[in-house]
Each structure stands twice: as C-alpha cells, then as structure tokens.
Amino acid sequence: MISLLVHEILQKVSAMESTETKMAFLKQHNSLELRDILRGSFDDCIQWNLPLGKPVYDGRLSKVGESASSLKLKIKIFHYFVKGGAGDAMKPAKRENMFLQTLESIHPQDAELVLAMKDKKLETLYPGITRDLVQKTWPGLILK
C-alpha cells in the first residue's frame, strides 16, 4: 500500500459520499499522525496554546518532495503546543517560533492542515470530515 500524506488522506475522504466508505478508508490509512490531527481538531479537551489565525511563515521551504521533515516526525513535538503540555513552561515567543519552524519543515498542504487543526476548523478545509465521522471510526478517540 502506498503511504499517503495526511492531507492526501483527508482530501480523498472529503470527496467520498458514504460514511461507511469514509470510515473504511480512514481505518485503512490509520496512523498516529492521522488520529492525532483528527483528535486535535475535534476534541475539546485539547486546547492549543498558540494564537488563532494563520501566522506569517515561509511555506516555500517545503515543496512537494523536498520537505525536510514530515508530519509523521513532527507530530511528536505537538505536546509543546497544547495547553497543559510541556510548552506551558516556555516563553510564548519561543513556543510560537517552534511552531513556525514546524510549519516550514513539512509539506505546505500538511502545514495548512495543522493550522486548521489548531483553529478547530478542519471541517472548513475538508468538508465531510466531521466530529461524528471520527467518533464512528474510532470510538473513544475524542474524549470531550
């Protein structure tokens, strides 16, 4: 099976008609980074310790096929960006700079996805990817 980037998975799911087909595709491409993005988008327990909106960053640094990193690698540091996480002890400017570096190091469409997750607007970017779909696909993933 070809490994798709998270934004590619969500684009495909967004275009699908039936809930059952969407669920099956999500389960087929199940990964930590996919589940973390979906949970971060829809779980009210997760509050982002970052300003709302799109920051100014240079998305040109991570062209298709040239990304220095991947969301799979970078998802491991997201606990620095969540309220109550390791980043609470950091100065806001340092935490925000770390977030910008993360955005600049991943595929531009994955960066847009991360911004939509942070602002809890994933469904705006990917219509049809809903809280209900995620709860049906992975019961217990969303706590609140």
MARLOSE-695679 format. One record per atom (N, C-alpha, C): x, y, z; residue in three letters. Coordinates in steps of 0.1 Angstrom, whole numbers, plus 5000, padded with zeros to 4 digits. Example, Ala and Ser with C-alpha at 12.3 -4.5 7.8 and 13.67 -1.06 7.14 Angstrom:
513249435078ALA/512349555078ALA/513249675078ALA/512849785071SER/513749895071SER/512950005079SER/
# end
This chain:
500849885000MET/500050005000MET/500950125000MET/500550224992ILE/501350354991ILE/500950435003ILE/502050495009SER/501850575021SER/501450715016SER/500250765020LEU/499850895017LEU/500150995028LEU/500351115025LEU/500451225035LEU/499051245041LEU/499051305053VAL/497751315060VAL/496851405052VAL/497251515046HIS/496451595038HIS/495851525026HIS/496651435020GLU/496151355009GLU/494951255013GLU/495151195025ILE/494151105030ILE/492851185032ILE/492951305039LEU/491751385042LEU/491151445029LEU/491851475019GLN/491351515006GLN/490451405000GLN/491051285000LYS/490251174994LYS/488951145002LYS/489151145015VAL/487951115024VAL/486851225022VAL/487351345021SER/486351465019SER/485551445006SER/486151384996ALA/485451364983ALA/484551244983ALA/484651164993MET/483751034993MET/482351074997MET/481450984992GLU/480051014995GLU/479550945008GLU/479750825010SER/479150755021SER/480050745034SER/479450755045THR/480150745058THR/480950615059THR/480350505055GLU/480950375055GLU/482250375047GLU/482250435035THR/483450435027THR/484450525033THR/484050635039LYS/485050725046LYS/485650655057LYS/484850585065MET/485350515077MET/486350405073MET/486050335063ALA/486950225058ALA/488250285053ALA/488250395046PHE/489450455041PHE/490250505052PHE/489650575062LEU/490450625073LEU/491050505081LEU/490350405083LYS/490950285090LYS/492050225082LYS/491950215069GLN/492950165060GLN/494250245061GLN/494150375063HIS/495250465064HIS/495550505078HIS/495150425088ASN/495250455102ASN/496750485106ASN/497050595112SER/498350625117SER/498250715129SER/499350725137LEU/499350815148LEU/499150955144LEU/499850995134GLU/499651135130GLU/498251175125GLU/497651075118LEU/496251105113LEU/495251115125LEU/495351015134ARG/494551025146ARG/494751145155ARG/496051185156ASP/496451305164ASP/495851435158ASP/495951445144ILE/495351555138ILE/493851565140ILE/493151445138LEU/491751445140LEU/491351475154LEU/492051415164ARG/491751445178ARG/492051595181ARG/493151645177GLY/493451785179GLY/492451885173GLY/491751835162SER/490851915156SER/489451925163SER/489051805168PHE/487651795173PHE/487551775188PHE/488551735195ASP/488451715210ASP/488651845217ASP/487551875224ASP/487552005232ASP/488551995244ASP/488951875248CYS/490051865258CYS/491351925254CYS/491551925241ILE/492851975235ILE/492652125231ILE/493252215239GLN/493252355236GLN/494752395232GLN/494852465221TRP/496152505216TRP/496652625223TRP/497852625227ASN/498552735234ASN/499252815223ASN/498552855213LEU/499052935202LEU/498053035198LEU/498453145192PRO/497453245187PRO/496653195176PRO/495353235176LEU/494453195165LEU/494953265152LEU/494553205141GLY/494853255128GLY/496153205122GLY/496353245110LYS/497553205102LYS/498753295104LYS/499753235110PRO/500953315112PRO/501753345098PRO/502553435098VAL/503453465086VAL/504553365087VAL/504653275077TYR/505753185076TYR/506053155062TYR/507253105059ASP/507653075045ASP/507352935042ASP/506252915036GLY/505852775031GLY/506652735019GLY/507352825013ARG/508152785001ARG/509352695005ARG/509652685018LEU/510852605022LEU/510552455021LEU/509252415020SER/508852275020SER/508052245007SER/508752234996LYS/508052204983LYS/507752054983LYS/506852014974VAL/506551874972VAL/507751794969VAL/508051694977GLY/509151604975GLY/510451664981GLY/510451784986GLU/511651844991GLU/511451875006GLU/510451835012SER/510251855027SER/511351805035SER/511851895043ALA/512951855052ALA/512451745062ALA/511251755065SER/510651665075SER/509251625071SER/508651545079SER/507251505076SER/506451525089SER/505151535087LEU/504251545098LEU/504351425107LEU/504651305101LYS/504851185109LYS/505951215120LYS/507051275116LEU/508151305125LEU/507851425135LEU/507151525129LYS/506951645137LYS/505751635147LYS/504851535145ILE/503751525154ILE/504151495168ILE/505351445170LYS/505951405183LYS/506151535192LYS/506351645186ILE/506551765194ILE/505351855196ILE/504151805191PHE/502951885193PHE/502551905207PHE/503051825217HIS/502751845231HIS/503251975236HIS/504252035229TYR/504752175233TYR/503752285229TYR/502752255221PHE/501852355216PHE/500452345222PHE/500252245231VAL/498952225238VAL/498952285252VAL/497852345256LYS/497752395269LYS/497852285279LYS/498652305289GLY/498852195299GLY/499952105295GLY/500652125284GLY/501752045279GLY/503052105283GLY/504052035277ALA/505452075280ALA/505752225277ALA/505052275267GLY/505352415262GLY/504852525271GLY/504052485282ASP/503552585291ASP/504652655298ASP/505852585300ALA/506952645307ALA/507752735298ALA/507552735285MET/508252805275MET/507752955274MET/508553045270LYS/508053175267LYS/507253165255LYS/506153245254PRO/505253235242PRO/506053255229PRO/506953345228ALA/507753375216ALA/508553245212ALA/509053175221LYS/509853065218LYS/508952945213LYS/507852935220ARG/506852825215ARG/506352855201ARG/505952985199GLU/505453025186GLU/506553005175GLU/507753035178ASN/508853025168ASN/509052875165ASN/508952795175MET/509052645173MET/507952595164MET/506752655166PHE/505552615158PHE/505852665143PHE/506352785141LEU/506652835128LEU/507652745121LEU/508652705128GLN/509752615123GLN/509052475118GLN/508152435126THR/507452305123THR/506652325110THR/505952435109LEU/505152465097LEU/506052465084LEU/507252535086GLU/508152545075GLU/508852425071GLU/508852325079SER/509652205077SER/508752085071SER/507452105070ILE/506552005065ILE/505952045051ILE/505351955045HIS/504651985032HIS/503652095034HIS/503652195024PRO/502752305026PRO/501252275029PRO/500752175022GLN/499352135025GLN/499152075039GLN/500252005044ASP/500151955057ASP/500252065067ASP/500952175063ALA/501052295072ALA/499652365073ALA/498952375062GLU/497652425062GLU/496652345070GLU/496852215070LEU/496052115078LEU/496352145092LEU/497552155096VAL/497952185110VAL/497352315115VAL/497352415107LEU/496752545110LEU/495252525112LEU/494552455104ALA/493152425105ALA/492852345118ALA/493752255121MET/493552175134MET/493652275146MET/494752355146LYS/494952445157LYS/493752535159LYS/493152585149ASP/492052675150ASP/490652605151ASP/490752475151LYS/489552385152LYS/488552415140LYS/489152425128LYS/488452455116LYS/488752355105LYS/489052225109LEU/489352125099LEU/488252105089LEU/486952105094GLU/485852075085GLU/485652185074GLU/486152305077THR/486152415067THR/487152375056THR/488252325059LEU/489252285049LEU/488952155042LEU/488352065050TYR/487951935044TYR/486551905047TYR/485551955039PRO/484151925042PRO/483851775042PRO/483051735051GLY/482751595052GLY/483651525063GLY/484651585067ILE/485451535078ILE/484851595091ILE/484051525098THR/483351575109THR/483751505122THR/483351565133ARG/483551505146ARG/482751375147ARG/481551365142ASP/480751245142ASP/481451135134ASP/482051165122LEU/482751065114LEU/483951005122LEU/484651095129VAL/485851055136VAL/485350965148VAL/484351005155GLN/483850925166GLN/483350785162GLN/482750785150LYS/482250655145LYS/483450565140LYS/484450625135THR/485650555130THR/486450505142THR/486750585151TRP/487550545163TRP/486850585176TRP/485850505180PRO/485150535193PRO/486250555204PRO/486050655212GLY/486950675223GLY/488150765220GLY/488350805207LEU/489450885204LEU/489251035209LEU/487951075207ILE/487651215212ILE/486951195225ILE/487651265235LEU/487151245249LEU/486051345253LEU/486051465247LYS/485151565251LYS/484651645239LYS/
# end
